[in-house]
Structure formats: C-alpha cells, structure tokens
Amino acid sequence: MALRCGAFSVTLDAPVLMGIVNVTPDSFSGDGLRADVGAAREQAARFVEEGAHMLDVGGESSRPGAASVSVEEEIRRVVPVIEAIRDFGVPVSVDTWKPQVMRAAIDAGASLVNDINALQAPGALEIVAGCEVAVCLMHKQGTPQTMQAAPRYGDAVAEVTDYLAARAATVHDAGVNAARIVLDPGFGFGKTLEHNLALLAGLDRIVALGYPVLAGLSRKSMLGAITGRPVEARLAGSIAAALFAVSRGARIIRCHDVAATRDALAVWQAAQAFTFSSETP
C-alpha cells in the first residue's frame, strides 16, 4: 500500500510517523510555535532526522473550546513555514478546514490536506480534486467550540465508520483517486473517553474500509483521563496508544514526540517480525 501525496509516494507497508509542527499560540499540548518560522524549521528538521515520514503544519487550534482565527491570519502563520520546510524530502501536510488556506498552502508546497471537516466546506472538495495532493478525512461531532459539551452516539464505532465510508465515497466520486485518501476517526473530537476507547479497540473496522487510517492520539485528554497525568507528562500514554492503534491496523501515527515513538515502534515491529518468522513453517 502506498499513499500518493503530489510528487511523493509514501509506502505504508509498515506504519509511518507524522510529526506535528504547530504554529499556533494556543496549542492544547503546549508546543505552539507562534508562527516563528525559524523555530518551526528547526523543529521540522529535527523531526525528519528522528524518523518522521511526514510533517503536519497547523495554524489554528482545534482543541475543545478553541476560537477560530481568520483566513488571513491562518495563511500568515502556515504559508511561510510550509515554504521553509517543503524541501526537506518528506510530504508536508496542512492541517486546516478552510478552502482558502488549503489553496494557499498547496501553492506554497503542501502535498496533503489534513481536514477535520472532511472536505465539507464549500469549495474544499473541488480544490483537492483539482490537484494531486492527498487528503485526510476526519470524523468529528460538532465544532471545536461545542464538540465536547455532550457528545452522544448509539454505536460510536459503527457511526464513525459509516460516516468515513460515505465521505470517502463522495470524495472518490468527485475525482480523488483512492490512493490519495486517508481516514481519521477523530479521537477527542466530539467523543467521551468511552467513545474514544471503543474507537481505538474497533479501529480495525475502519481499516477494513480499505483506506490507510491515521491515528492522532498524542498527548490527548483521553490519556490524561486514564493516567491522571497533565499534558506535558503523557509521553508513555501516547506511545502505548500509538502502539495499540498500530496493532489494530493504523498506518499513520500523528505525534508530538517523534524520536520516542519511532523507537517504541521499532521494538514493536522487531518483535512482530520475529514472532511471525518463528511461527512460519
């Protein structure tokens, strides 16, 4: 399996890492770089050296309760960073739901659109369909301002799976090749802890749709609810969640701590490979 991201082809025979380059001033995880291009370039270069296969640049916080920023401000934050890191040899993703930001980011060198709104904003689908970038379609319930107020599902896994299947079909029918589509269940986006755990345990049902699945669990509040740890002390929980997601078929792990996640994944893969070879006659 390979993901086509513009001029890049990312092999997904084994899980890959997407390093988070956050250029907001109000990140939930405390890693916002405040549109500092130099700091973002330095962080991105370190991530690639540590083993990141992709870089995800975001200029608007989508944490619960976060306020939206203007199109102009978001473009001001992300475009110079994308231009500064587009030659690092890995695909650069833009984390946005706004079509105008998508267009500016693609023109600046982004080769993947990571959209929490799954290309539902007017004009977004047309922009992605009209070029060769990849897209990550995420599920959410509500908006960042309201999504954690009282999320409800009859069957979270079934409803999220059905939504992603429908969005993928719509996007494919609009002209986006299946090899350019990634799915994300949206951990923490309109979900209680129980919903998140159900989705994590049932991730293989989303994987069965046939598209690469991205898991974004790094430092999230569900890990704090389980461990009692503050956001800056959730590395162990983040790695455990990432490995469990991989065991359920996730192929892209979006993370803040690339080196530690890479090492944990390397050990897991080595053990898996040894177990498989030992069991083969």
C-alpha positions as CSV (number, residue, x, y, z in Angstrom):
1,M,0.0,0.0,0.0
2,A,1.2,3.5,-0.9
3,L,-0.2,6.9,-0.4
4,R,0.2,9.4,-3.2
5,C,0.9,12.9,-2.0
6,G,1.6,15.1,-5.0
7,A,5.2,14.2,-6.2
8,F,5.6,11.8,-3.2
9,S,4.7,8.2,-2.8
10,V,4.7,7.2,0.9
11,T,5.0,3.4,1.3
12,L,2.6,2.1,4.1
13,D,3.6,-1.5,4.2
14,A,4.8,-0.5,7.7
15,P,3.4,2.3,9.9
16,V,4.8,5.8,9.4
17,L,5.1,8.8,11.6
18,M,3.7,12.3,11.0
19,G,5.4,14.9,13.1
20,I,3.3,17.8,14.4
21,V,4.6,21.3,13.6
22,N,2.2,23.6,15.5
23,V,2.4,27.3,14.7
24,T,-0.5,28.4,16.9
25,P,-0.1,30.5,20.1
26,D,-2.7,28.4,21.9
27,S,-2.0,24.7,21.4
28,F,-3.6,22.3,23.9
29,S,-0.3,20.5,24.2
30,G,1.9,23.5,24.9
31,D,4.0,23.1,21.8
32,G,2.7,26.1,19.8
33,L,5.5,27.9,18.0
34,R,3.6,31.2,17.5
35,A,4.3,31.4,13.7
36,D,8.0,31.5,14.4
37,V,9.4,30.3,11.0
38,G,12.9,29.7,12.3
39,A,11.7,27.6,15.3
40,A,9.3,25.7,13.0
41,R,12.0,24.9,10.5
42,E,14.4,23.8,13.3
43,Q,11.7,21.5,14.8
44,A,10.7,20.1,11.4
45,A,14.4,19.3,10.6
46,R,14.8,17.5,13.9
47,F,11.6,15.5,13.3
48,V,12.9,14.3,9.9
49,E,16.3,13.4,11.4
50,E,14.4,11.5,14.1
51,G,12.5,9.5,11.6
52,A,9.3,11.4,10.6
53,H,8.0,10.4,7.2
54,M,5.6,13.4,7.0
55,L,5.2,16.8,8.6
56,D,1.8,18.3,9.6
57,V,1.7,22.1,9.8
58,G,-1.3,23.7,11.7
59,G,-2.1,27.3,12.2
60,E,-5.4,27.1,14.0
61,S,-6.0,25.3,17.2
62,S,-8.8,22.7,17.1
63,R,-8.7,21.9,20.8
64,P,-12.1,21.8,22.6
65,G,-13.4,25.4,23.1
66,A,-10.8,27.0,20.8
67,A,-11.8,30.1,18.9
68,S,-11.5,30.3,15.2
69,V,-8.9,32.6,13.5
70,S,-9.4,34.5,10.3
71,V,-8.3,33.0,6.9
72,E,-5.8,35.8,6.5
73,E,-4.2,35.1,9.9
74,E,-4.1,31.3,9.4
75,I,-2.4,31.8,6.0
76,R,0.1,34.2,7.6
77,R,1.0,31.5,10.1
78,V,1.3,28.4,7.9
79,V,2.5,29.5,4.4
80,P,5.9,30.8,5.4
81,V,6.5,27.6,7.4
82,I,5.5,25.4,4.5
83,E,7.8,27.3,2.2
84,A,10.6,26.9,4.7
85,I,10.3,23.1,5.0
86,R,8.9,21.9,1.7
87,D,12.4,20.8,0.5
88,F,13.0,18.5,3.5
89,G,12.4,15.4,1.4
90,V,9.1,14.4,3.0
91,P,5.4,15.4,2.3
92,V,4.2,18.5,4.1
93,S,0.6,18.4,5.3
94,V,-1.5,21.4,6.1
95,D,-4.0,21.0,9.0
96,T,-6.9,23.1,8.0
97,W,-10.6,23.0,7.1
98,K,-10.7,26.3,5.2
99,P,-10.6,26.1,1.4
100,Q,-8.7,29.4,1.1
101,V,-6.0,28.2,3.4
102,M,-5.8,24.8,1.5
103,R,-5.3,26.7,-1.7
104,A,-2.6,28.9,-0.3
105,A,-0.8,26.0,1.4
106,I,-0.9,23.8,-1.7
107,D,0.5,26.7,-3.8
108,A,3.3,27.0,-1.1
109,G,4.2,23.3,-1.4
110,A,1.9,21.3,0.8
111,S,1.1,17.9,-0.6
112,L,-1.5,16.7,1.8
113,V,-4.6,18.4,3.3
114,N,-5.5,17.2,6.8
115,D,-9.1,18.3,7.2
116,I,-11.1,17.9,10.4
117,N,-14.2,18.8,8.4
118,A,-13.6,16.1,5.8
119,L,-13.8,18.5,2.8
120,Q,-17.3,19.6,3.6
121,A,-16.7,23.4,3.5
122,P,-17.9,24.9,0.2
123,G,-15.1,24.7,-2.4
124,A,-12.8,22.4,-0.4
125,L,-13.6,19.2,-2.3
126,E,-13.1,21.0,-5.6
127,I,-9.6,22.3,-4.6
128,V,-8.4,18.8,-3.6
129,A,-10.0,17.1,-6.6
130,G,-8.4,19.6,-8.9
131,C,-4.8,18.7,-8.0
132,E,-2.7,15.7,-6.9
133,V,-2.5,16.3,-3.2
134,A,-3.6,13.6,-0.7
135,V,-6.3,14.2,1.8
136,C,-7.0,13.0,5.3
137,L,-10.8,12.9,6.1
138,M,-11.6,13.1,9.8
139,H,-14.7,12.5,11.7
140,K,-15.9,14.9,14.4
141,Q,-19.2,15.6,16.1
142,G,-20.0,19.3,16.4
143,T,-17.4,22.1,16.2
144,P,-14.2,22.7,18.3
145,Q,-16.2,25.2,20.2
146,T,-19.0,22.8,21.1
147,M,-17.9,19.2,20.4
148,Q,-17.1,18.2,24.0
149,A,-20.3,19.6,25.5
150,A,-22.3,16.4,25.4
151,P,-21.3,14.0,22.6
152,R,-23.7,11.2,22.0
153,Y,-23.7,8.0,19.9
154,G,-25.8,4.9,19.6
155,D,-22.8,2.9,18.4
156,A,-19.7,5.1,18.1
157,V,-17.7,2.7,16.0
158,A,-20.5,2.0,13.6
159,E,-21.4,5.6,13.2
160,V,-17.9,6.9,12.7
161,T,-17.2,4.0,10.3
162,D,-20.3,4.8,8.2
163,Y,-19.5,8.5,8.1
164,L,-15.9,7.9,6.9
165,A,-17.1,5.4,4.3
166,A,-19.6,7.9,3.0
167,R,-17.2,10.8,2.9
168,A,-14.5,8.6,1.2
169,A,-17.1,7.6,-1.4
170,T,-18.1,11.2,-2.1
171,V,-14.5,12.4,-2.4
172,H,-13.6,9.5,-4.6
173,D,-16.6,10.1,-6.8
174,A,-15.5,13.8,-7.2
175,G,-12.3,12.6,-8.8
176,V,-9.9,12.0,-5.9
177,N,-8.1,8.7,-6.5
178,A,-8.4,6.2,-3.7
179,A,-4.6,6.1,-3.4
180,R,-4.8,9.8,-2.2
181,I,-7.3,9.2,0.6
182,V,-6.6,8.7,4.3
183,L,-9.2,8.2,7.1
184,D,-9.0,9.5,10.7
185,P,-11.6,8.5,13.4
186,G,-11.0,11.8,15.1
187,F,-10.1,10.8,18.7
188,G,-11.2,13.5,21.1
189,F,-13.3,15.4,18.5
190,G,-16.8,15.1,19.9
191,K,-16.1,11.9,21.9
192,T,-16.2,10.9,25.6
193,L,-13.5,8.6,27.0
194,E,-15.7,5.6,26.4
195,H,-16.3,6.6,22.8
196,N,-12.5,7.1,22.2
197,L,-11.7,3.7,23.8
198,A,-14.4,2.0,21.7
199,L,-13.0,3.5,18.5
200,L,-9.4,2.5,19.5
201,A,-10.5,-1.1,20.2
202,G,-12.6,-1.1,17.0
203,L,-10.2,0.6,14.7
204,D,-9.8,-2.5,12.6
205,R,-13.4,-1.9,11.4
206,I,-12.4,1.4,9.9
207,V,-9.2,-0.2,8.5
208,A,-11.4,-2.7,6.8
209,L,-12.8,0.1,4.5
210,G,-9.6,-0.3,2.6
211,Y,-8.0,3.1,3.1
212,P,-5.0,4.0,5.2
213,V,-6.0,5.1,8.7
214,L,-4.3,7.9,10.7
215,A,-4.4,7.8,14.5
216,G,-3.9,11.1,16.3
217,L,-3.7,10.2,20.0
218,S,-0.6,12.1,21.1
219,R,-1.0,13.9,24.4
220,K,-4.8,14.0,24.2
221,S,-7.1,14.4,27.1
222,M,-8.3,10.8,27.0
223,L,-4.8,9.8,28.1
224,G,-5.0,12.3,30.9
225,A,-8.3,10.8,32.0
226,I,-6.8,7.3,32.1
227,T,-3.4,8.2,33.7
228,G,-4.1,11.3,35.7
229,R,-1.1,12.9,34.0
230,P,-1.0,16.6,32.8
231,V,-0.5,17.2,29.1
232,E,3.3,17.6,29.4
233,A,3.6,14.1,31.1
234,R,1.7,12.0,28.6
235,L,4.5,10.5,26.6
236,A,4.2,7.0,27.9
237,G,0.4,7.1,27.4
238,S,0.8,8.5,23.9
239,I,3.2,5.7,22.9
240,A,1.0,3.0,24.4
241,A,-2.0,4.3,22.5
242,A,0.0,4.6,19.3
243,L,1.2,1.0,19.5
244,F,-2.3,-0.2,20.2
245,A,-3.6,1.7,17.2
246,V,-0.9,0.1,15.0
247,S,-1.9,-3.3,16.3
248,R,-5.4,-2.6,15.1
249,G,-4.1,-1.6,11.6
250,A,-3.4,2.2,11.8
251,R,-0.7,3.1,9.2
252,I,0.0,6.8,10.1
253,I,0.7,7.9,13.6
254,R,0.5,11.6,14.1
255,C,2.7,12.5,17.1
256,H,4.5,15.3,19.0
257,D,7.4,13.1,20.2
258,V,8.8,11.6,17.0
259,A,12.1,10.0,18.3
260,A,10.4,8.2,21.3
261,T,7.5,7.0,19.1
262,R,9.9,5.8,16.5
263,D,12.0,3.8,19.0
264,A,8.9,2.2,20.5
265,L,7.5,1.3,17.1
266,A,10.9,-0.2,16.1
267,V,10.8,-2.5,19.0
268,W,7.2,-3.5,18.4
269,Q,7.9,-4.2,14.7
270,A,11.0,-6.2,15.5
271,A,9.1,-8.4,18.0
272,Q,6.2,-8.8,15.5
273,A,8.6,-9.8,12.7
274,F,10.4,-12.3,15.0
275,T,7.1,-13.8,16.1
276,F,5.9,-14.1,12.5
277,S,9.1,-15.7,11.3
278,S,9.1,-18.1,14.3
279,E,5.6,-19.3,13.5
280,T,6.3,-19.8,9.8
281,P,7.0,-23.5,9.0
